Amino acid sequence: MNWLERLLAVDGTLVYAGVTLMVFAEDALFVGFVVPGETAAILGGVAASADRVSLPGIMALVVAAAILGDSASYAIGYWLPP
């Protein structure tokens, strides 16, 4: 079993949570080199194409996580002293 088949075998709730957390972490926690948020979003789309998760659901979570992550990153930068 290759890694993509193992990924598609994961429960849908874990896919939603993992994709959301990875996109948020990339934007908010300055770990874009370590946590590939775009790759997670694409893999969420692959899971949706295999009917493991809902496409509108994963799209909404990715957009919300990116917006919240950017907002959190801005807030961190605003409140930290230079």
Residue pairs with C-beta under 8 A, 6 or more apart in sequence:
1 9
4 46
7 43
7 46
7 47
8 46
8 47
8 50
8 52
10 18
10 47
10 52
12 47
12 52
12 53
15 44
15 47
15 52
15 53
15 58
16 44
16 53
16 57
16 58
16 61
18 40
19 40
19 41
19 43
19 44
19 58
19 61
19 62
19 65
20 61
20 62
20 64
20 65
21 65
22 35
22 36
22 37
22 40
23 37
23 40
23 41
23 61
23 62
23 65
23 66
23 69
24 37
24 65
24 66
24 68
24 69
24 72
25 31
25 35
25 37
25 69
26 32
26 35
26 36
26 37
26 38
26 69
27 37
27 65
27 66
27 68
27 69
27 70
27 72
27 73
28 68
28 69
28 70
28 72
28 73
28 76
29 35
29 69
29 73
30 73
37 65
37 66
37 69
41 58
41 62
44 53
44 58
44 61
44 62
45 55
45 58
47 53
47 58
48 54
48 55
48 58
49 55
